[in-house]
């Protein structure tokens, strides 16, 4: 028997088509955007959207559908090809309407037709009515399968305002125009391919001919802002990403990178997104001219340093660089003790390099004769330190330590009052204790106590300088509203609070400490030496001077006019 040969075509099972309809519908806002793009492709000059918690309506004045043949080709069949003669702006896959089907019972009214689609009840069948009065354009009314909560409704409206902002035709949302002509907006760069506006923070929003596609994280290019293409971008099936072979985007990207690079090279300080972008450029061999001065490297403390900073300080830190988790207590102690310049491990991910490679990168960027630094494994340094925190009993304290403790209690009360005044936790009165630790000068559980390290106090003098140092340590610990024994990281909010607290209350703390010093010394059974009495005299002079200054700065009361009464 002769071998039979034939050419056949793959088909699509109904279940797969239903999955496509349901799964491409990521959000209701995305589905509405598909409806708007259909309006633009239909040559509409305006589009109206009405949305509440139970219903959606999209209406336009476009060409609509005028024949049953068009229904069969364009509406009934998914995935049919667009022809050049149709002049579609967005149409590529002829699949987008399925997103609207997924959200509720659809009634499409166009020309002399009405189509009823209810995938929950009818599946892939739909009901067609013909010979109705002719309707210009297209009107889609949807009864939502699930009622929107107030927050879901508000979020959808917000997204539509953003995603349709630069749509090529006027869009009304619940009676309000939400579109802006990109030609009338202000842009950082206006090229043949796109309008580009940059911002220091936030994402980089990408629009395909005015319709939102995606938000790129700011660290991708080191800037946020907006890009509105003037030519069609090649997007994926879901229209939420740009395909890698898109020629238009490649040109736009070059412009974005140029603007970003110029912006970043002028920056005196960097945010996290800018730092990630510049680190990428450095790691890929495209460093900016000022790379050695850029604070790209994060230390264990969370503070950022440039390669030149590390080079200048390398000798003071034992000529070594090591790595550990940011906030690691042992790492922080090693760094503060200047046994090694300890960098956070997050640098490894930021530069996509090993520890030794980052050390070499620092050398290369610094390009400095000062930099004689080697990589040292963190474990070889950490073995010298324990992770214990011990609270000492009162009976185990020396007289001097009890004096410091009693002063710290008074200072802490003053700080707690100041903290309440700047709008933070009122009455944050924590017990002050003396403790022992290899890792910290001070620590706290965030609510009940603050511990001051015995070793820290050994080098302190009971004078103005010592009281100032103690006040700053207590302020630091009071700003921690959670335990800091496991890690010692600091957020931007922490630094802002510390700045406010010291600005508001440090002078009061120092004054309180100096004022109470003699009293505390006497209470602990120690005689006042000439030095302590001198401190007491200093405190008296300080209080007197403060009172004098207050009198000078207080506003003078205006004399009240008196009415003369004839007797």
VMD Tcl script that draws the C-alpha trace (Angstrom):
set ca {
  {0.00 0.00 0.00}
  {1.35 3.42 -0.96}
  {2.22 5.89 1.82}
  {-0.40 8.63 2.12}
  {0.83 12.22 2.59}
  {-1.23 15.34 3.38}
  {-0.83 18.81 4.91}
  {-2.99 19.56 7.91}
  {-3.40 22.56 10.21}
  {-3.29 22.81 14.00}
  {-6.49 23.93 15.66}
  {-7.43 25.33 19.05}
  {-9.55 23.44 21.55}
  {-12.47 25.43 23.01}
  {-11.04 25.04 26.55}
  {-7.81 26.71 25.48}
  {-9.69 29.65 23.99}
  {-11.68 30.02 27.22}
  {-8.40 30.00 29.18}
  {-7.05 32.72 26.88}
  {-10.15 34.84 27.50}
  {-9.97 34.47 31.26}
  {-6.21 34.54 31.86}
  {-5.22 37.48 29.67}
  {-7.54 39.63 31.76}
  {-5.08 40.72 34.44}
  {-7.09 43.63 35.80}
  {-10.32 45.40 34.96}
  {-8.33 48.54 34.13}
  {-6.34 46.54 31.53}
  {-9.57 45.24 30.03}
  {-10.95 48.79 29.74}
  {-7.73 49.87 28.00}
  {-8.33 47.16 25.39}
  {-11.77 48.63 24.77}
  {-10.25 52.09 24.32}
  {-7.62 50.78 21.90}
  {-10.42 49.17 19.86}
  {-12.08 52.61 19.72}
  {-8.88 54.21 18.43}
  {-8.48 51.44 15.83}
  {-12.09 52.09 14.76}
  {-11.08 55.71 13.91}
  {-13.20 57.13 16.73}
  {-12.67 60.81 17.62}
  {-13.87 60.40 21.21}
  {-14.55 57.69 23.76}
  {-16.71 57.73 26.89}
  {-16.26 55.40 29.88}
  {-18.72 55.00 32.74}
  {-17.70 52.82 35.67}
  {-19.28 52.14 39.05}
  {-19.19 49.22 41.45}
  {-21.59 47.04 39.41}
  {-21.39 48.15 35.78}
  {-19.09 49.35 32.99}
  {-19.90 51.15 29.76}
  {-17.55 52.06 26.86}
  {-18.95 54.11 23.97}
  {-17.32 55.63 20.87}
  {-18.20 57.24 17.53}
  {-15.97 55.02 15.42}
  {-16.72 52.98 12.31}
  {-18.29 50.10 14.23}
  {-19.49 46.89 12.55}
  {-21.79 47.21 9.58}
  {-22.20 43.68 8.18}
  {-22.60 40.08 9.31}
  {-19.46 39.23 7.35}
  {-17.49 41.68 9.53}
  {-18.96 40.06 12.67}
  {-17.79 36.65 11.51}
  {-14.28 37.87 10.55}
  {-13.56 40.47 13.23}
  {-15.73 39.69 16.23}
  {-16.56 36.00 16.18}
  {-13.09 34.74 15.21}
  {-10.22 35.23 17.66}
  {-6.70 35.76 16.37}
  {-7.52 36.66 12.76}
  {-4.87 38.77 11.07}
  {-5.14 42.52 10.55}
  {-4.43 43.83 7.06}
  {-2.47 46.97 6.25}
  {-5.57 48.38 4.55}
  {-7.41 48.44 7.90}
  {-4.91 51.02 9.23}
  {-5.00 49.73 12.81}
  {-2.99 51.68 15.39}
  {-2.84 49.00 18.09}
  {-4.52 45.92 16.64}
  {-2.16 42.99 16.30}
  {-3.64 39.83 17.75}
  {-7.42 40.52 17.57}
  {-7.74 38.97 21.02}
  {-8.12 41.93 23.38}
  {-11.94 42.03 23.50}
  {-11.79 38.73 25.36}
  {-10.55 40.61 28.43}
  {-13.89 42.43 28.65}
  {-15.76 39.12 28.31}
  {-14.04 37.81 31.44}
  {-15.47 40.50 33.75}
  {-19.20 40.31 33.18}
  {-22.19 39.91 30.90}
  {-21.38 41.90 27.74}
  {-23.87 43.64 25.45}
  {-22.19 45.01 22.32}
  {-24.35 47.36 20.26}
  {-22.96 48.45 16.88}
  {-24.52 49.20 13.47}
  {-27.74 47.16 13.17}
  {-26.46 44.44 15.56}
  {-26.36 43.53 19.21}
  {-24.18 40.73 20.59}
  {-24.80 39.23 24.03}
  {-21.78 37.46 25.57}
  {-21.95 35.69 28.94}
  {-19.04 33.27 29.30}
  {-20.12 32.22 32.79}
  {-23.58 31.14 31.56}
  {-23.19 30.52 27.80}
  {-19.49 29.59 27.54}
  {-18.13 30.32 24.04}
  {-21.62 30.73 22.54}
  {-23.06 34.21 22.06}
  {-26.43 35.57 20.93}
  {-26.67 37.81 17.89}
  {-29.57 40.16 17.16}
  {-29.84 41.75 13.70}
  {-31.95 44.32 11.84}
  {-31.98 46.77 14.75}
  {-32.01 50.55 14.29}
  {-28.54 51.51 13.09}
  {-26.17 52.81 15.77}
  {-23.14 54.94 14.89}
  {-19.95 53.64 16.47}
  {-19.95 51.00 19.20}
  {-21.45 50.80 22.69}
  {-20.38 48.13 25.18}
  {-22.41 47.66 28.38}
  {-21.16 45.20 30.99}
  {-22.87 43.99 34.14}
  {-19.92 42.98 36.32}
  {-19.85 39.42 37.65}
  {-18.42 40.63 40.97}
  {-19.27 43.92 42.63}
  {-16.24 46.15 43.13}
  {-15.38 47.16 46.67}
  {-14.90 50.91 47.26}
  {-11.11 50.46 47.33}
  {-11.07 48.32 44.14}
  {-13.23 50.88 42.35}
  {-11.01 53.76 43.49}
  {-7.87 51.88 42.43}
  {-9.29 51.07 38.97}
  {-10.28 54.70 38.40}
  {-6.82 55.86 39.48}
  {-5.13 53.43 37.08}
  {-7.33 54.53 34.19}
  {-6.47 58.16 34.87}
  {-2.76 57.26 34.65}
  {-2.83 54.65 31.88}
  {-5.00 56.66 29.47}
  {-3.46 60.07 30.18}
  {-1.82 60.42 26.75}
  {-4.39 58.49 24.68}
  {-4.51 59.75 21.06}
  {-8.23 60.60 21.29}
  {-10.15 62.45 24.06}
  {-11.31 60.06 26.79}
  {-14.08 60.88 29.25}
  {-14.18 58.90 32.48}
  {-17.42 59.33 34.42}
  {-17.97 62.67 32.69}
  {-14.44 64.03 33.19}
  {-11.83 64.42 30.44}
  {-8.68 62.54 31.52}
  {-6.42 62.92 28.48}
  {-3.57 65.33 27.80}
  {-2.13 66.11 24.38}
  {1.56 65.14 24.71}
  {2.50 67.97 22.34}
  {1.21 70.46 24.91}
  {3.11 68.91 27.85}
  {6.65 69.78 28.98}
  {9.37 67.22 28.21}
  {13.03 66.75 29.05}
  {13.71 65.45 25.54}
  {11.64 65.44 22.35}
  {13.01 63.00 19.75}
  {11.80 61.51 16.50}
  {10.71 58.38 18.36}
  {9.34 59.65 21.68}
  {8.60 62.32 24.24}
  {10.79 61.78 27.32}
  {10.34 63.34 30.77}
  {12.67 62.42 33.64}
  {12.16 62.42 37.41}
  {14.56 61.63 40.26}
  {12.18 59.22 42.00}
  {9.42 56.84 41.01}
  {9.11 54.42 38.13}
  {9.65 55.07 34.43}
  {6.20 54.82 32.82}
  {6.23 53.62 29.18}
  {3.36 54.52 26.82}
  {2.84 52.97 23.39}
  {1.39 55.77 21.24}
  {-0.20 57.21 24.37}
  {-1.49 53.98 25.93}
  {0.33 52.66 29.00}
  {2.37 49.48 28.60}
  {4.52 49.08 31.72}
  {6.37 50.77 34.57}
  {10.10 50.14 34.68}
  {11.80 50.27 38.10}
  {13.85 53.45 38.48}
  {17.08 51.49 38.99}
  {16.85 50.15 35.42}
  {18.13 53.47 34.09}
  {18.68 55.41 37.30}
  {15.73 57.73 36.67}
  {11.97 57.75 36.84}
  {9.56 59.69 34.66}
  {7.53 59.15 31.50}
  {8.18 57.97 27.93}
  {5.45 58.37 25.29}
  {6.36 56.77 21.97}
  {5.51 58.53 18.69}
  {5.82 55.25 16.76}
  {4.28 51.87 17.49}
  {6.17 49.70 19.93}
  {6.32 45.96 19.45}
  {4.64 44.58 22.56}
  {3.93 41.09 23.83}
  {0.60 39.25 23.73}
  {-0.58 40.73 27.05}
  {0.57 44.24 26.01}
  {2.44 44.64 29.31}
  {6.02 44.38 28.05}
  {8.14 45.42 25.07}
  {9.67 42.68 22.96}
  {13.43 42.53 22.80}
  {13.54 42.91 19.00}
  {11.55 46.17 18.98}
  {13.56 48.57 16.77}
  {11.69 51.66 17.98}
  {12.37 50.91 21.65}
  {16.07 50.37 20.97}
  {16.30 53.96 19.72}
  {14.20 55.30 22.60}
  {16.35 53.40 25.08}
  {19.51 55.07 23.73}
  {17.95 58.48 24.35}
  {16.83 57.49 27.88}
  {20.31 56.19 28.71}
  {21.92 59.41 27.43}
  {19.62 61.60 29.53}
  {20.09 59.34 32.56}
  {23.89 59.36 32.28}
  {24.07 63.17 32.07}
  {21.72 63.45 35.04}
  {23.65 60.98 37.20}
  {27.07 62.46 36.46}
  {25.91 65.77 37.95}
  {24.59 64.21 41.17}
  {26.37 65.08 44.40}
  {24.42 62.45 46.34}
  {22.60 59.32 45.17}
  {19.37 57.54 46.02}
  {19.20 53.74 45.95}
  {17.91 53.56 42.37}
  {20.62 55.87 41.07}
  {23.24 53.91 42.98}
  {22.07 50.62 41.45}
  {22.13 52.05 37.93}
  {25.61 53.57 38.30}
  {26.88 50.36 39.88}
  {25.64 48.49 36.82}
  {27.50 50.88 34.51}
  {30.65 50.49 36.57}
  {30.37 46.71 36.67}
  {29.84 46.47 32.90}
  {32.88 48.59 32.11}
  {31.06 51.84 31.27}
  {31.83 53.97 34.35}
  {31.06 57.71 34.27}
  {33.95 60.15 34.45}
  {33.38 60.86 38.15}
  {33.07 57.19 39.15}
  {35.84 57.32 41.80}
  {33.91 60.02 43.69}
  {30.49 58.31 43.56}
  {29.28 56.78 46.84}
  {28.48 53.37 45.37}
  {29.72 51.09 48.14}
  {27.60 50.43 51.22}
  {29.31 49.72 54.53}
  {28.00 47.39 57.25}
  {26.60 50.48 59.01}
  {24.42 51.38 56.02}
  {26.50 54.45 55.18}
  {27.74 54.81 51.61}
  {31.33 55.41 50.51}
  {33.14 56.10 47.27}
  {36.15 54.14 46.08}
  {38.27 57.19 46.87}
  {36.83 57.34 50.42}
  {37.92 53.74 50.95}
  {41.33 54.43 49.43}
  {42.03 57.38 51.72}
  {40.91 55.46 54.83}
  {42.33 52.04 53.93}
  {45.49 52.32 56.04}
  {43.48 53.33 59.13}
  {41.37 50.20 58.73}
  {44.22 47.71 58.73}
  {44.58 47.70 54.95}
  {41.79 45.13 54.57}
  {38.24 44.91 53.23}
  {35.78 42.29 54.45}
  {32.07 41.60 53.90}
  {29.08 40.71 56.07}
  {25.33 41.33 56.26}
  {24.35 44.97 56.66}
  {23.68 45.75 60.29}
  {25.60 42.74 61.62}
  {26.65 43.61 65.16}
  {30.05 41.93 64.99}
  {30.70 43.51 61.60}
  {29.71 46.90 62.99}
  {32.12 46.46 65.93}
  {34.99 45.42 63.62}
  {34.30 48.47 61.45}
  {34.04 50.89 64.40}
  {37.23 49.41 65.87}
  {38.93 49.98 62.49}
  {40.12 46.40 62.26}
  {38.82 46.23 58.67}
  {36.76 48.30 56.26}
  {33.59 46.18 56.44}
  {31.27 46.38 53.43}
  {27.73 45.03 53.31}
  {27.10 41.88 51.28}
  {24.41 43.70 49.32}
  {27.30 45.12 47.26}
  {27.82 41.64 45.80}
  {24.34 41.66 44.27}
  {24.52 45.32 43.29}
  {27.67 44.80 41.23}
  {27.06 41.09 40.46}
  {30.60 40.29 41.56}
  {32.43 38.22 44.18}
  {34.06 39.74 47.28}
  {37.54 39.62 45.74}
  {36.25 41.11 42.49}
  {34.71 44.04 44.38}
  {38.00 44.68 46.20}
  {39.73 44.74 42.81}
  {36.98 47.04 41.49}
  {37.58 49.46 44.37}
  {41.31 49.45 43.58}
  {40.68 50.13 39.91}
  {38.13 52.90 40.48}
  {40.17 54.67 43.16}
  {43.28 54.63 40.98}
  {45.13 55.91 44.04}
  {48.59 55.43 45.46}
  {46.99 55.39 48.92}
  {45.03 52.23 48.25}
  {46.95 49.25 49.51}
  {44.14 46.99 50.56}
  {43.55 43.26 50.57}
  {40.49 41.08 50.94}
  {40.11 39.40 54.34}
  {37.43 36.78 55.03}
  {35.03 38.08 57.65}
  {35.10 34.86 59.70}
  {38.79 35.29 60.46}
  {38.02 38.60 62.17}
  {34.70 37.74 63.78}
  {36.12 34.92 65.91}
  {37.60 37.47 68.32}
  {34.18 38.74 69.36}
  {31.32 37.18 71.29}
  {27.65 37.93 70.68}
  {26.67 38.19 74.34}
  {24.90 41.13 75.97}
  {25.00 41.19 79.78}
  {23.09 43.50 82.12}
  {25.10 44.20 85.30}
  {23.48 44.17 88.74}
  {23.56 47.36 90.77}
  {25.82 45.77 93.39}
  {28.40 45.00 90.69}
  {28.72 48.64 89.59}
  {31.54 50.92 90.61}
  {30.77 54.29 92.19}
  {31.67 56.04 88.94}
  {29.38 53.74 86.95}
  {26.50 54.46 89.34}
  {27.09 58.20 88.85}
  {26.97 57.75 85.07}
  {23.85 55.60 85.37}
  {22.03 58.18 87.53}
  {23.03 60.98 85.13}
  {21.83 58.87 82.19}
  {18.42 58.40 83.86}
  {17.98 62.18 84.16}
  {19.18 62.81 80.61}
  {16.89 60.08 79.25}
  {13.85 61.71 80.89}
  {14.75 65.01 79.21}
  {15.11 63.23 75.84}
  {11.79 61.41 76.27}
  {10.09 64.75 76.85}
  {11.73 66.20 73.73}
  {10.70 63.11 71.73}
  {7.09 63.67 72.70}
  {7.33 67.32 71.61}
  {8.35 66.41 68.06}
  {5.28 64.25 67.64}
  {6.72 60.84 68.51}
  {5.95 58.41 71.31}
  {4.95 60.34 74.41}
  {6.38 59.21 77.73}
  {9.06 56.92 76.25}
  {10.80 56.62 79.63}
  {13.12 53.64 79.43}
  {15.08 52.24 82.32}
  {18.82 52.91 82.03}
  {21.22 50.11 82.97}
  {24.93 49.40 82.67}
  {25.95 46.31 80.68}
  {28.82 44.45 79.08}
  {29.23 43.56 75.40}
  {32.02 43.09 72.90}
  {29.79 44.42 70.16}
  {28.13 47.63 71.21}
  {28.67 50.85 73.16}
  {24.95 50.84 73.87}
  {21.83 48.83 73.01}
  {18.09 48.68 73.70}
  {15.06 46.38 73.50}
  {13.15 49.29 71.93}
  {10.66 49.85 74.75}
  {11.78 49.00 78.31}
  {15.48 49.70 78.76}
  {18.63 51.26 77.34}
  {21.98 49.70 78.23}
  {25.21 51.68 78.28}
  {28.37 49.61 77.81}
  {30.90 49.43 80.65}
  {33.82 49.62 78.22}
  {32.34 52.76 76.68}
  {32.20 54.48 80.08}
  {35.80 53.60 80.99}
  {37.19 56.23 78.68}
  {34.68 58.94 79.69}
  {35.33 61.92 81.93}
  {32.68 63.36 84.22}
  {32.66 66.73 82.49}
  {30.92 68.67 79.75}
  {32.48 66.55 76.97}
  {31.56 63.25 78.64}
  {27.96 64.35 79.28}
  {27.63 65.44 75.64}
  {28.86 62.06 74.40}
  {26.50 60.19 76.74}
  {23.54 62.35 75.65}
  {24.19 61.55 71.99}
  {24.43 57.81 72.72}
  {21.16 57.85 74.65}
  {19.44 59.84 71.89}
  {20.65 57.27 69.36}
  {19.23 54.35 71.35}
  {15.97 56.17 72.08}
  {15.41 56.50 68.33}
  {15.42 52.69 68.04}
  {11.81 51.64 68.60}
  {12.68 47.96 68.34}
  {15.57 45.76 69.54}
  {18.94 46.57 67.98}
  {20.90 43.64 69.42}
  {20.55 41.42 66.35}
  {21.27 43.99 63.66}
  {22.27 47.62 63.64}
  {20.77 49.04 60.46}
  {19.40 52.55 60.19}
  {16.72 53.78 57.81}
  {16.30 57.28 56.44}
  {13.43 57.74 58.91}
  {15.79 56.81 61.78}
  {18.34 59.45 60.77}
  {15.61 62.08 60.38}
  {14.26 61.28 63.86}
  {17.77 61.35 65.36}
  {18.44 64.72 63.72}
  {15.15 66.16 65.03}
  {15.65 64.76 68.52}
  {19.20 66.04 68.94}
  {18.27 69.42 67.43}
  {15.30 69.74 69.76}
  {16.65 68.22 72.96}
  {20.45 67.89 73.03}
  {21.07 71.33 74.57}
  {18.53 70.58 77.33}
  {20.18 67.21 78.02}
  {23.64 68.71 78.37}
  {22.32 71.49 80.60}
  {20.45 68.92 82.71}
  {23.54 66.74 83.01}
  {25.87 69.59 84.01}
  {23.27 70.98 86.43}
  {22.74 67.63 88.18}
  {26.36 66.45 88.13}
  {27.35 67.76 91.57}
  {24.05 66.56 93.07}
  {24.51 63.03 91.66}
  {28.12 62.85 92.83}
  {27.09 63.81 96.39}
  {24.18 61.32 96.34}
  {26.61 58.51 95.53}
  {28.86 59.36 98.48}
  {31.77 60.85 96.57}
  {33.42 64.08 97.67}
  {33.41 67.02 95.31}
  {36.89 67.65 94.00}
  {38.07 71.01 92.68}
  {37.40 69.71 89.18}
  {33.81 68.73 90.01}
  {33.24 72.06 91.78}
  {34.56 73.80 88.69}
  {31.96 71.86 86.67}
  {29.31 73.01 89.15}
  {30.44 76.61 88.67}
  {30.32 76.09 84.91}
  {26.76 74.80 85.20}
  {25.79 77.89 87.20}
  {27.28 80.18 84.56}
  {25.57 78.21 81.77}
  {22.16 78.48 83.47}
  {22.71 82.20 84.10}
  {23.71 82.81 80.47}
  {20.70 80.86 79.15}
  {18.34 82.93 81.34}
  {19.98 86.12 80.06}
  {19.60 85.01 76.43}
  {15.97 84.07 76.96}
  {15.23 87.56 78.34}
  {16.93 89.09 75.31}
  {14.99 87.00 72.79}
  {11.52 87.07 74.39}
  {9.18 89.45 72.53}
  {8.50 92.63 74.45}
  {4.91 93.18 75.47}
  {3.29 96.13 73.77}
  {1.92 98.75 76.18}
  {-1.84 98.66 76.45}
  {-3.58 101.91 75.68}
  {-5.53 103.16 78.69}
  {-8.74 105.08 78.36}
  {-8.83 108.16 80.61}
  {-12.01 108.40 82.60}
  {-13.09 111.77 83.94}
  {-13.97 111.57 87.66}
}
mol new
graphics top color blue
foreach p $ca { graphics top sphere $p radius 0.5 }
foreach p [lrange $ca 0 end-1] q [lrange $ca 1 end] { graphics top cylinder $p $q radius 0.2 }
display resetview
